[in-house]
Amino acid sequence: LLLTARSDIHHANYLAESIVLCHVQDSLCLSHILKSIEPYSRLSLLLTCEDTTNTNGNYTLAINKLLMNAKRSQESQVLSMLEVIRGLLSPQDWLQLLRSSNSCGISFIADFLKSIQCVKSVEYILNSVENAAERVSLLQMEDYQRESAVSVIISSGDDILLRTVVKCLLIHDRLSFFQSQIKGLHSMTSTSRTGTFIHTAAEKLDHVVLPVEWSDTTFYYILNSIDVSERFVLLSTRDSDGNTPLHLIKYHCVLSYIFGMLEHDIQKTSLMKSKNSNGDTPLHMMECLSSEALLDILQPNEIIDILQMQNHQGDTLLH
C-alpha cells in the first residue's frame, strides 16, 4: 500500500492509507510511514478524511484521529507525534495543517482543544507559530456555527488550558483574544447570549471572594495578564445583552479588588454608570447592596448621581 502511494497519488490510495495512519499509536511508526511518502504528499495524507462519519455527520481528519488514538495510548505520545509531523513537513505545510478544517469547517486547532486538551501539546503548537498575530488568528478561526478554539476554551471552563494559551500570546495580543465574542453562553440575564472570557469569569465570582482568594480567580488572572492601560477597555466590553462584566458580578466586595487594578479613579465611575440594554447599571443587578457597600466603592458625591439613575422601568437603586 505504501509503495503504491509513492507513485500513485490517487485519492483512493490516500483514503486507504489514512485509515492505516489513524490506528498508529507510536511516533516512531508514524515517522517511518511519513518518510516512505514523498514530502509534497505528506500534508495531503494527514488531511485526508475518514470514509466513515461520526454521530454528527462530521468527517474526521486523519491527523485528528491519529492524535486522539495517541492520547488513548499515552498522553506523551501526542507531543512526540506532533514533533515528528512538524519535522517532516515544510514550515508552510505545517502552518497549513494548523489552519486546516474538516468537512464541517471545524478547525484542526479547535477540534484538538476539544478532544485532546494536552496542555504541553497545546503550548507546543502555539509556540511553533512564529508570527504572534497568526497565533491569535488560529485561535479565532470559526466554522459555520461560529465554533472556534476560543469558544472551546470558554465552554470547557478549564483554567489551566486558558492560562496555557494566554502564556503563548504576546501581551499586546491578549486584549483582542479576551474580547473575542462567543455565541451560546448562558447567564443569569439570558438563556443564550454572546459573551467573552471576562464575562464568563465574572459569572464565576458567584460567592463572597475573600482577599486571599482573589488572586486565584480567573477574573484576576485575565486582568493581570494584560497591560494596566487596557483593563478599562476590557471591563467596558459588552455582551449581547449590553452587560459589561461588572453587570454579572453579584457581590459588591469584588468591586474594590477590581477598581484597585484600574489606572484612574474616573474609570471606576464610568463603569459604575454604564447601562445595559435594560437600562440597569451594575449596582442595579447586585444582590444585598447596602449603604455601607456603596460607601466602600464610591465617593459620597458619586453615590447621589448613581442613586438617581433609572432603568427602562423607571427603577432606581432604592427600588
TITORMAR-466128 format. One record per residue (C-alpha): residue number from 1; residue in three letters; x, y, z. Coordinates in pm, 1 decimal. Layout:
% residues N
ATOM pos code        u        v        w
ATOM NUM  ALA        X        Y        Z
...
END
This chain:
% residues 319
ATOM pos code        u        v        w
ATOM   1  LEU      0.0      0.0      0.0
ATOM   2  LEU    277.9    244.3     92.7
ATOM   3  LEU    480.4    158.0   -217.1
ATOM   4  THR    176.0    224.6   -433.8
ATOM   5  ALA    124.9    561.9   -268.7
ATOM   6  ARG    472.7    672.3   -372.7
ATOM   7  SER    394.3    659.8   -742.2
ATOM   8  ASP     15.0    691.2   -744.3
ATOM   9  ILE   -139.1    980.9   -553.4
ATOM  10  HIS   -497.7    892.6   -640.4
ATOM  11  HIS   -743.6    984.8   -363.2
ATOM  12  ALA   -840.5    619.1   -302.8
ATOM  13  ASN   -485.5    532.0   -205.9
ATOM  14  TYR   -467.4    820.5     38.1
ATOM  15  LEU   -803.3    724.2    181.6
ATOM  16  ALA   -688.5    367.9    239.9
ATOM  17  GLU   -356.8    482.4    379.8
ATOM  18  SER   -517.4    739.6    610.8
ATOM  19  ILE   -714.7    458.8    773.6
ATOM  20  VAL   -383.3    285.9    846.4
ATOM  21  LEU   -246.4    617.6    979.0
ATOM  22  CYS   -542.0    663.4   1213.2
ATOM  23  HIS   -453.4    346.0   1400.8
ATOM  24  VAL    -87.4    432.9   1454.6
ATOM  25  GLN    -15.8    493.0   1824.3
ATOM  26  ASP    362.2    522.4   1817.0
ATOM  27  SER    565.3    820.6   1694.7
ATOM  28  LEU    844.3    601.6   1553.9
ATOM  29  CYS    596.0    407.0   1343.1
ATOM  30  LEU    440.6    733.4   1226.0
ATOM  31  SER    784.4    862.3   1129.7
ATOM  32  HIS    851.7    551.8    914.7
ATOM  33  ILE    515.9    587.0    738.2
ATOM  34  LEU    559.5    956.2    658.0
ATOM  35  LYS    921.6    912.1    546.2
ATOM  36  SER    809.9    645.5    299.1
ATOM  37  ILE    595.0    905.3    120.9
ATOM  38  GLU    717.4   1192.2    -96.6
ATOM  39  PRO    749.1   1515.1    110.0
ATOM  40  TYR    495.6   1702.0   -106.4
ATOM  41  SER    234.9   1427.6    -39.6
ATOM  42  ARG    257.8   1413.3    339.5
ATOM  43  LEU     23.4   1701.2    413.1
ATOM  44  SER   -246.8   1559.2    182.2
ATOM  45  LEU   -229.4   1229.0    366.2
ATOM  46  LEU   -264.4   1388.8    708.9
ATOM  47  LEU   -562.2   1595.9    594.2
ATOM  48  THR   -749.6   1304.2    434.5
ATOM  49  CYS  -1092.8   1240.7    584.9
ATOM  50  GLU  -1205.6    900.0    701.8
ATOM  51  ASP  -1464.7    725.3    486.2
ATOM  52  THR  -1698.0    691.4    786.0
ATOM  53  THR  -1869.0    970.2    974.3
ATOM  54  ASN  -1923.8   1023.1   1342.5
ATOM  55  THR  -2266.8   1068.5   1502.0
ATOM  56  ASN  -2275.6   1435.1   1396.8
ATOM  57  GLY  -2213.3   1354.9   1031.5
ATOM  58  ASN  -1870.0   1508.7   1073.9
ATOM  59  TYR  -1577.7   1371.4    872.3
ATOM  60  THR  -1271.8   1339.4   1095.5
ATOM  61  LEU   -932.5   1435.5    955.8
ATOM  62  ALA   -665.5   1166.9    973.1
ATOM  63  ILE   -443.5   1396.5   1181.6
ATOM  64  ASN   -712.1   1444.5   1449.1
ATOM  65  LYS   -795.1   1073.3   1466.9
ATOM  66  LEU   -425.2    992.7   1482.4
ATOM  67  LEU   -367.7   1222.7   1780.0
ATOM  68  MET   -680.8   1104.7   1961.0
ATOM  69  ASN   -561.5    745.1   1934.8
ATOM  70  ALA   -219.0    850.9   2058.5
ATOM  71  LYS   -375.5   1010.6   2366.4
ATOM  72  ARG   -561.9    688.9   2447.1
ATOM  73  SER   -230.9    504.2   2435.9
ATOM  74  GLN    -18.8    757.6   2626.8
ATOM  75  GLU    -58.6   1134.2   2653.9
ATOM  76  SER    311.6   1198.2   2596.7
ATOM  77  GLN    280.2   1031.6   2254.9
ATOM  78  VAL     68.4   1325.1   2134.8
ATOM  79  LEU    357.6   1567.0   2176.4
ATOM  80  SER    602.5   1315.9   2022.4
ATOM  81  MET    380.4   1275.2   1716.8
ATOM  82  LEU    344.1   1649.9   1672.9
ATOM  83  GLU    722.0   1684.7   1683.2
ATOM  84  VAL    757.7   1411.0   1417.4
ATOM  85  ILE    494.1   1566.7   1192.5
ATOM  86  ARG    639.4   1916.0   1219.9
ATOM  87  GLY    988.2   1782.3   1149.4
ATOM  88  LEU    872.7   1607.3    829.7
ATOM  89  LEU    662.3   1895.0    691.6
ATOM  90  SER    785.7   2219.6    542.9
ATOM  91  PRO    712.4   2533.2    752.8
ATOM  92  GLN    442.7   2629.7    500.9
ATOM  93  ASP    277.0   2286.0    517.4
ATOM  94  TRP    290.8   2287.7    899.1
ATOM  95  LEU    107.5   2619.6    911.9
ATOM  96  GLN   -143.2   2495.9    654.6
ATOM  97  LEU   -202.9   2188.9    871.4
ATOM  98  LEU   -274.6   2408.5   1172.9
ATOM  99  ARG   -517.7   2617.7    964.9
ATOM 100  SER   -697.5   2314.5    820.8
ATOM 101  SER  -1064.3   2229.1    878.8
ATOM 102  ASN  -1280.3   1919.5    846.0
ATOM 103  SER  -1588.4   1882.7    625.1
ATOM 104  CYS  -1798.8   2091.7    864.1
ATOM 105  GLY  -1541.5   2368.4    879.3
ATOM 106  ILE  -1427.8   2284.4   1234.4
ATOM 107  SER  -1064.4   2390.5   1256.9
ATOM 108  PHE   -790.8   2147.9   1348.9
ATOM 109  ILE   -688.3   2356.7   1648.3
ATOM 110  ALA  -1048.1   2380.2   1782.6
ATOM 111  ASP  -1100.2   2005.3   1740.3
ATOM 112  PHE   -763.5   1942.5   1904.8
ATOM 113  LEU   -852.6   2154.5   2208.7
ATOM 114  LYS  -1195.5   1992.7   2239.8
ATOM 115  SER  -1098.1   1627.2   2206.5
ATOM 116  ILE   -736.6   1608.8   2325.9
ATOM 117  GLN   -659.7   1901.9   2559.7
ATOM 118  CYS   -298.7   1802.4   2630.6
ATOM 119  VAL   -155.7   2119.1   2782.4
ATOM 120  LYS    205.5   2063.9   2674.2
ATOM 121  SER     94.2   1983.6   2319.7
ATOM 122  VAL   -121.1   2297.0   2301.4
ATOM 123  GLU    177.0   2500.8   2415.4
ATOM 124  TYR    398.1   2330.8   2154.7
ATOM 125  ILE    153.1   2401.8   1871.5
ATOM 126  LEU    112.7   2770.1   1954.1
ATOM 127  ASN    483.7   2830.4   2014.4
ATOM 128  SER    561.0   2667.1   1679.0
ATOM 129  VAL    387.8   2960.9   1505.9
ATOM 130  GLU    645.8   3238.6   1493.0
ATOM 131  ASN    405.7   3513.3   1386.0
ATOM 132  ALA    225.1   3632.5   1700.2
ATOM 133  ALA    -74.3   3766.9   1506.9
ATOM 134  GLU   -109.9   3429.6   1333.4
ATOM 135  ARG   -146.3   3261.1   1674.3
ATOM 136  VAL   -443.9   3481.0   1759.0
ATOM 137  SER   -588.6   3422.8   1411.8
ATOM 138  LEU   -564.4   3045.2   1457.3
ATOM 139  LEU   -748.2   3059.8   1788.4
ATOM 140  GLN  -1024.6   3278.7   1642.1
ATOM 141  MET  -1092.2   3069.5   1328.0
ATOM 142  GLU  -1463.1   2981.5   1321.6
ATOM 143  ASP  -1673.7   2716.1   1148.8
ATOM 144  TYR  -2022.6   2775.0   1010.4
ATOM 145  GLN  -2167.1   2750.3   1364.9
ATOM 146  ARG  -1911.2   3004.4   1492.1
ATOM 147  GLU  -1725.3   2735.1   1685.1
ATOM 148  SER  -1360.7   2828.9   1737.3
ATOM 149  ALA  -1070.8   2742.0   1964.5
ATOM 150  VAL  -1171.8   3040.2   2179.5
ATOM 151  SER  -1525.8   2904.6   2224.3
ATOM 152  VAL  -1387.7   2560.5   2311.9
ATOM 153  ILE  -1169.2   2710.3   2585.5
ATOM 154  ILE  -1459.0   2915.0   2725.1
ATOM 155  SER  -1707.3   2626.4   2723.5
ATOM 156  SER  -1454.0   2385.3   2878.3
ATOM 157  GLY  -1411.1   2612.1   3180.6
ATOM 158  ASP  -1055.3   2476.0   3203.6
ATOM 159  ASP   -845.3   2747.8   3367.9
ATOM 160  ILE   -520.9   2556.6   3312.0
ATOM 161  LEU   -592.6   2539.0   2939.1
ATOM 162  LEU   -677.8   2910.0   2933.0
ATOM 163  ARG   -359.0   3007.6   3113.8
ATOM 164  THR   -150.2   2786.3   2884.9
ATOM 165  VAL   -289.5   2958.0   2575.8
ATOM 166  VAL   -255.5   3309.0   2720.9
ATOM 167  LYS    107.2   3241.5   2813.5
ATOM 168  CYS    177.8   3174.3   2444.6
ATOM 169  LEU     37.3   3512.4   2337.8
ATOM 170  LEU    225.4   3840.0   2338.7
ATOM 171  ILE     90.3   4085.2   2596.0
ATOM 172  HIS    -38.3   4327.0   2327.4
ATOM 173  ASP   -232.4   4041.7   2157.5
ATOM 174  ARG   -414.6   3930.5   2471.3
ATOM 175  LEU   -678.7   4203.4   2476.0
ATOM 176  SER   -801.2   4100.5   2129.9
ATOM 177  PHE   -808.0   3736.7   2243.8
ATOM 178  PHE  -1007.0   3814.2   2559.0
ATOM 179  GLN  -1252.2   4031.5   2363.0
ATOM 180  SER  -1342.2   3750.4   2121.9
ATOM 181  GLN  -1722.2   3721.6   2118.9
ATOM 182  ILE  -1868.9   3372.3   2155.6
ATOM 183  LYS  -2230.5   3270.7   2096.6
ATOM 184  GLY  -2436.8   3030.8   2305.3
ATOM 185  LEU  -2324.8   3129.1   2655.7
ATOM 186  HIS  -2568.4   3109.4   2946.2
ATOM 187  SER  -2611.5   3374.5   3210.6
ATOM 188  MET  -2845.7   3495.6   3479.5
ATOM 189  THR  -2984.7   3753.4   3236.4
ATOM 190  SER  -3034.3   3539.3   2926.1
ATOM 191  THR  -3062.4   3172.0   2831.2
ATOM 192  SER  -2837.9   3225.9   2531.8
ATOM 193  ARG  -2614.5   3520.5   2460.0
ATOM 194  THR  -2289.0   3630.4   2305.9
ATOM 195  GLY  -2013.1   3695.7   2557.7
ATOM 196  THR  -1637.8   3691.0   2619.9
ATOM 197  PHE  -1382.0   3537.3   2854.2
ATOM 198  ILE  -1416.1   3821.4   3101.3
ATOM 199  HIS  -1795.4   3780.7   3112.4
ATOM 200  THR  -1776.0   3410.0   3194.1
ATOM 201  ALA  -1504.5   3481.5   3451.5
ATOM 202  ALA  -1733.3   3741.2   3613.5
ATOM 203  GLU  -2012.4   3486.2   3647.5
ATOM 204  LYS  -1776.1   3250.9   3830.4
ATOM 205  LEU  -1746.5   3510.0   4107.7
ATOM 206  ASP  -2075.0   3379.8   4248.0
ATOM 207  HIS  -1975.1   3396.3   4614.8
ATOM 208  VAL  -1814.2   3645.4   4850.6
ATOM 209  VAL  -1449.8   3642.7   4739.3
ATOM 210  LEU  -1204.3   3685.7   5024.5
ATOM 211  PRO   -879.8   3882.6   4972.3
ATOM 212  VAL   -674.0   3562.2   4986.5
ATOM 213  GLU   -892.3   3404.9   4715.3
ATOM 214  TRP   -893.3   3699.0   4474.6
ATOM 215  SER   -551.4   3635.3   4317.2
ATOM 216  ASP   -653.7   3274.8   4240.9
ATOM 217  THR   -961.1   3370.1   4038.2
ATOM 218  THR   -973.4   3360.3   3658.6
ATOM 219  PHE  -1106.6   3716.6   3659.8
ATOM 220  TYR   -792.8   3840.7   3836.4
ATOM 221  TYR   -569.6   3634.2   3607.3
ATOM 222  ILE   -726.0   3785.9   3294.3
ATOM 223  LEU   -691.5   4144.6   3418.0
ATOM 224  ASN   -339.8   4087.0   3549.5
ATOM 225  SER   -221.4   3932.4   3220.8
ATOM 226  ILE   -288.1   4248.1   3016.5
ATOM 227  ASP   -139.5   4595.6   3034.7
ATOM 228  VAL   -288.6   4822.6   3301.1
ATOM 229  SER   -392.9   5072.9   3031.6
ATOM 230  GLU   -608.7   4803.9   2863.0
ATOM 231  ARG   -802.4   4690.0   3170.3
ATOM 232  PHE  -1066.6   4960.1   3147.6
ATOM 233  VAL  -1121.3   4873.3   2778.2
ATOM 234  LEU  -1172.1   4506.3   2862.8
ATOM 235  LEU  -1405.8   4583.6   3153.6
ATOM 236  SER  -1610.6   4801.7   2917.3
ATOM 237  THR  -1664.7   4511.7   2674.1
ATOM 238  ARG  -2033.2   4425.4   2636.5
ATOM 239  ASP  -2219.2   4101.3   2571.7
ATOM 240  SER  -2530.3   4073.4   2354.4
ATOM 241  ASP  -2747.7   4192.7   2645.0
ATOM 242  GLY  -2540.1   4508.4   2679.4
ATOM 243  ASN  -2380.8   4387.0   3002.5
ATOM 244  THR  -2026.8   4477.4   3097.8
ATOM 245  PRO  -1852.1   4215.2   3312.8
ATOM 246  LEU  -1942.5   4420.8   3621.9
ATOM 247  HIS  -2314.2   4370.1   3547.1
ATOM 248  LEU  -2262.9   3997.6   3602.1
ATOM 249  ILE  -2093.7   4025.4   3943.7
ATOM 250  LYS  -2335.3   3952.5   4228.5
ATOM 251  TYR  -2143.3   4078.9   4530.8
ATOM 252  HIS  -2003.9   4428.1   4580.6
ATOM 253  CYS  -1692.5   4316.0   4775.3
ATOM 254  VAL  -1525.5   4209.8   4449.5
ATOM 255  LEU  -1551.4   4561.5   4306.8
ATOM 256  SER  -1292.0   4708.8   4542.5
ATOM 257  TYR  -1039.2   4449.0   4420.4
ATOM 258  ILE  -1119.4   4526.1   4055.8
ATOM 259  PHE  -1103.8   4903.6   4099.5
ATOM 260  GLY   -764.1   4865.3   4267.0
ATOM 261  MET   -633.4   4729.5   3934.9
ATOM 262  LEU   -751.2   5027.2   3726.8
ATOM 263  GLU   -530.1   5314.7   3617.2
ATOM 264  HIS   -760.9   5608.6   3703.8
ATOM 265  ASP  -1046.5   5668.5   3951.2
ATOM 266  ILE  -1261.4   5823.5   3679.5
ATOM 267  GLN  -1269.1   5485.6   3506.5
ATOM 268  LYS  -1439.3   5338.4   3813.4
ATOM 269  THR  -1719.0   5597.3   3796.7
ATOM 270  SER  -1767.1   5539.8   3424.9
ATOM 271  LEU  -1802.6   5163.9   3475.8
ATOM 272  MET  -2049.4   5208.5   3760.1
ATOM 273  LYS  -2268.0   5437.0   3546.9
ATOM 274  SER  -2267.7   5211.9   3239.3
ATOM 275  LYS  -2611.4   5076.7   3148.0
ATOM 276  ASN  -2709.4   4750.4   2978.5
ATOM 277  SER  -2988.5   4707.4   2722.2
ATOM 278  ASN  -3246.8   4722.7   3005.0
ATOM 279  GLY  -3101.8   5046.9   3139.1
ATOM 280  ASP  -2958.5   4875.4   3450.1
ATOM 281  THR  -2624.8   4979.4   3598.4
ATOM 282  PRO  -2405.5   4711.7   3761.5
ATOM 283  LEU  -2536.1   4822.4   4100.8
ATOM 284  HIS  -2897.6   4764.0   3990.4
ATOM 285  MET  -2814.1   4396.2   3940.9
ATOM 286  MET  -2617.9   4327.4   4258.1
ATOM 287  GLU  -2753.5   4126.2   4548.9
ATOM 288  CYS  -2769.9   4253.6   4909.1
ATOM 289  LEU  -2649.7   4604.7   4825.7
ATOM 290  SER  -2632.7   4820.3   5140.4
ATOM 291  SER  -2544.9   5184.8   5207.0
ATOM 292  GLU  -2217.6   5066.1   5365.4
ATOM 293  ALA  -2140.0   4879.6   5044.9
ATOM 294  LEU  -2191.9   5192.6   4837.5
ATOM 295  LEU  -1954.1   5389.0   5060.7
ATOM 296  ASP  -1694.9   5114.7   5018.2
ATOM 297  ILE  -1681.3   5156.0   4642.6
ATOM 298  LEU  -1794.3   5513.7   4568.6
ATOM 299  GLN  -1738.1   5868.8   4690.8
ATOM 300  PRO  -2042.2   6040.6   4855.5
ATOM 301  ASN  -2091.9   6279.0   4561.6
ATOM 302  GLU  -2083.8   5982.8   4318.8
ATOM 303  ILE  -2346.9   5795.4   4521.1
ATOM 304  ILE  -2601.9   6074.9   4479.6
ATOM 305  ASP  -2567.0   6068.9   4099.8
ATOM 306  ILE  -2596.3   5690.1   4074.7
ATOM 307  LEU  -2891.9   5671.9   4316.6
ATOM 308  GLN  -3085.8   5894.3   4076.8
ATOM 309  MET  -3015.8   5679.2   3768.6
ATOM 310  GLN  -3320.9   5491.9   3638.0
ATOM 311  ASN  -3352.8   5181.4   3421.9
ATOM 312  HIS  -3612.5   5143.6   3145.6
ATOM 313  GLN  -3879.6   5051.4   3402.3
ATOM 314  GLY  -3810.6   5374.2   3593.2
ATOM 315  ASP  -3646.2   5190.0   3884.9
ATOM 316  THR  -3359.9   5346.8   4079.3
ATOM 317  LEU  -3132.0   5160.2   4320.8
ATOM 318  LEU  -3372.8   5248.5   4601.4
ATOM 319  HIS  -3647.7   5047.9   4433.0
END
